[in-house]
Amino acid sequence: MKPSDDIKKYMETAGLEVDPKRDEEVFAKVAQARSKTNNSPPASGRTGLWSYVMNVRTVKVSVTAVIIVVLGVTFFGPSGNTGSGMAWGEIVRQIDATQDELLNEIEQASQSGDMEKVGAVADQLSDFWQGLLQLAKARNNPQMADRIDRAIVQISERTVNDRGVDADVFIRHADKFMVWLDTIEDDLWIDQAAFICKQLEEYSENIRDGVRKSENEIVEHCLPAFIEYCRFFEKLPWDDPSVRMSIDDLAECIDRDLRMIRYEIKEPVMRDFYRFAKRCKEQIQRNIEKLKTRLEEVGVTDEKLIEYYDELNEKFVEVISRLDRVDIIVREKIAAGVAYSDKLYRQILKETIDKAGSLEDELVDKVESVLDSCRQFINDLKSDNEKTR
Amino acid sequence: MLDDKLLILKFKLGDSESFKQIYLKYRQPLLKLAVSLVHDVNSAEDAVQDVFVNFAGSAGKIRLTGNLKSYLNTCLVNRIRNILRDRARREYVGVDESTTSVCNNNDPQQWALVSEQLRILSGALSQLPVEQREAVALHLQENMTFRKIAALQGTSVNTVQGRYRYGLEKLRKILENELPAFAGSYLAEPSC
């Protein structure tokens, strides 16, 4: 027995009870504090899942625009005296029908676990309501604005609480991470994985810091997949070195890195991708140096690791060198008095690269090939490790 | 552990029931720890209540993969430190001359009903320096690792281990004096 066992035993017998009546009073006070916090609108005016899905702007759907136009016509149309019972009734029916339809879509997407779809549809819903709100305000109809505003709040409450659908989706996805946290004894353990994960952790920290410090704050707003990526990293147990990550998790980390880049390529604001890509490249170069040093310290010489990072670095270099040329030309045009626009940027991009097909496809292909290398690398690492066990 | 993570997730998503479950699960252990650290039931109750009030507003800050128990313990320890610091300041300037802390069940408004053993334990711990008291209580009572205690105290693991060792020795002596039966009932064979 340990020397502390006697005291530990005594501590266990040293009990404490709570007075039930006082307990209820204390909980009521604490719960009141919580409800005050919940009633304060967060910056975005939404809470929980709603603010999360609001940031996942993966798809803009024309349906939303059509709905808004239709309702706009109704609103502004010949009979569109919004004080008239007929026009208002029609609008309310349209609103309710569309909302139910979209909420059903969310439910179905949630049950299939398709978070992207959930985000996309919730996005449509949000756009739809926001559009109506703007119309109501533009027409200086406070009653309608109030009605719509309340509906938006109800939607967020419904999707988080009463329906409980999206909360379940989160729980199912969170389960995946939580289960491996609790079964670490069964996980594959390779020393290098910890190094790589640590590098990726620093990578994400620096990227986040870089974005925050960026003189152009729009970069962060235009990188929703990046925000999702940061949140993913925040959820991982970086602070607890006793938790070991499996190769699958490592692959997931790397996969996320590159999928995020692929999302950014599809964003219309190419200029911001360029800045982001440059920072990625700088960070990867730093990672390579650090990784080499760490591996030397422990006497590990795994050339494959270095090859992987080198390959990733090369791909970024290719992409960025092309964008560098574009950047120079854009600056020259701006200096000559041409106003900057994303359209100009893309036009110059295409001319510079002299490609008939889609530029995004070309860049996506490059990233996809890196993803393939990455997956192959992980498979090789796994099989090497199996052989040595 | 998995239960706690699900609770945190639901809590972050605004679920009230999960908050209540967290409260019911942790209020007693937190009260016990607080009483052990501060030997004053009123202050202990205030500290725990503050912890839950702050926690209530922390949905945005708490990490999904964080350790809930560790988080709450850390909040409590910080709160207790503030209380002890304020108390020391008041005693120093002579505002509060009452230096004897109380730990009994006479107050009808009391939330925590402290057993005799806990009262004695708390009294014994109060005779240790604060850092030793924390090290012993957190390690033995809350199974907190030395590494985490070191982070909490802003010092090295070695220092914490030293504080723990000295604190434990002193605590044993105090308990043996207070409870002659302690030596007979609880004393273990020394380990090799």
Chai-1 contact restraints between the chains, C-beta under 6 A:
chainA,res_idxA,chainB,res_idxB,connection_type,confidence,min_distance_angstrom,max_distance_angstrom,comment,restraint_id
A,M1,B,A188,contact,1.0,0.0,6.0,A-B,restraint_1
A,M1,B,E189,contact,1.0,0.0,6.0,A-B,restraint_2
A,K2,B,S191,contact,1.0,0.0,6.0,A-B,restraint_3
A,P3,B,P190,contact,1.0,0.0,6.0,A-B,restraint_4
A,S4,B,L140,contact,1.0,0.0,6.0,A-B,restraint_5
A,S4,B,L168,contact,1.0,0.0,6.0,A-B,restraint_6
A,D5,B,A188,contact,1.0,0.0,6.0,A-B,restraint_7
A,D6,B,Y186,contact,1.0,0.0,6.0,A-B,restraint_8
A,D6,B,L187,contact,1.0,0.0,6.0,A-B,restraint_9
A,D6,B,A188,contact,1.0,0.0,6.0,A-B,restraint_10
A,K8,B,L140,contact,1.0,0.0,6.0,A-B,restraint_11
A,K9,B,Y186,contact,1.0,0.0,6.0,A-B,restraint_12
A,Y10,B,Y186,contact,1.0,0.0,6.0,A-B,restraint_13
A,M11,B,L140,contact,1.0,0.0,6.0,A-B,restraint_14
A,M11,B,Q141,contact,1.0,0.0,6.0,A-B,restraint_15
A,T13,B,Q117,contact,1.0,0.0,6.0,A-B,restraint_16
A,A14,B,Q117,contact,1.0,0.0,6.0,A-B,restraint_17
A,A14,B,L118,contact,1.0,0.0,6.0,A-B,restraint_18
A,A14,B,L121,contact,1.0,0.0,6.0,A-B,restraint_19
A,G15,B,S115,contact,1.0,0.0,6.0,A-B,restraint_20
A,L16,B,L31,contact,1.0,0.0,6.0,A-B,restraint_21
A,L16,B,K32,contact,1.0,0.0,6.0,A-B,restraint_22
A,L16,B,A112,contact,1.0,0.0,6.0,A-B,restraint_23
A,L16,B,V114,contact,1.0,0.0,6.0,A-B,restraint_24
A,L16,B,L118,contact,1.0,0.0,6.0,A-B,restraint_25
A,E17,B,L113,contact,1.0,0.0,6.0,A-B,restraint_26
A,V18,B,W111,contact,1.0,0.0,6.0,A-B,restraint_27
A,D19,B,W111,contact,1.0,0.0,6.0,A-B,restraint_28
A,D19,B,L113,contact,1.0,0.0,6.0,A-B,restraint_29
A,R22,B,W111,contact,1.0,0.0,6.0,A-B,restraint_30
A,V26,B,Q49,contact,1.0,0.0,6.0,A-B,restraint_31
A,V26,B,W111,contact,1.0,0.0,6.0,A-B,restraint_32
A,F27,B,Y23,contact,1.0,0.0,6.0,A-B,restraint_33
A,V30,B,F52,contact,1.0,0.0,6.0,A-B,restraint_34
A,V30,B,V53,contact,1.0,0.0,6.0,A-B,restraint_35
A,V30,B,A56,contact,1.0,0.0,6.0,A-B,restraint_36
A,A33,B,V53,contact,1.0,0.0,6.0,A-B,restraint_37
A,A33,B,A56,contact,1.0,0.0,6.0,A-B,restraint_38
A,R34,B,A56,contact,1.0,0.0,6.0,A-B,restraint_39
A,T37,B,A56,contact,1.0,0.0,6.0,A-B,restraint_40
A,T37,B,G57,contact,1.0,0.0,6.0,A-B,restraint_41
A,T47,B,G14,contact,1.0,0.0,6.0,A-B,restraint_42
A,G48,B,L13,contact,1.0,0.0,6.0,A-B,restraint_43
A,G48,B,G14,contact,1.0,0.0,6.0,A-B,restraint_44
A,L49,B,L13,contact,1.0,0.0,6.0,A-B,restraint_45
A,V160,B,L13,contact,1.0,0.0,6.0,A-B,restraint_46
A,V160,B,G14,contact,1.0,0.0,6.0,A-B,restraint_47
A,A167,B,L13,contact,1.0,0.0,6.0,A-B,restraint_48
A,A174,B,L9,contact,1.0,0.0,6.0,A-B,restraint_49
A,M178,B,L2,contact,1.0,0.0,6.0,A-B,restraint_50
A,M178,B,K5,contact,1.0,0.0,6.0,A-B,restraint_51
A,D182,B,M1,contact,1.0,0.0,6.0,A-B,restraint_52
A,D182,B,L2,contact,1.0,0.0,6.0,A-B,restraint_53
A,K235,B,L64,contact,1.0,0.0,6.0,A-B,restraint_54
A,K235,B,T65,contact,1.0,0.0,6.0,A-B,restraint_55
A,P237,B,T65,contact,1.0,0.0,6.0,A-B,restraint_56
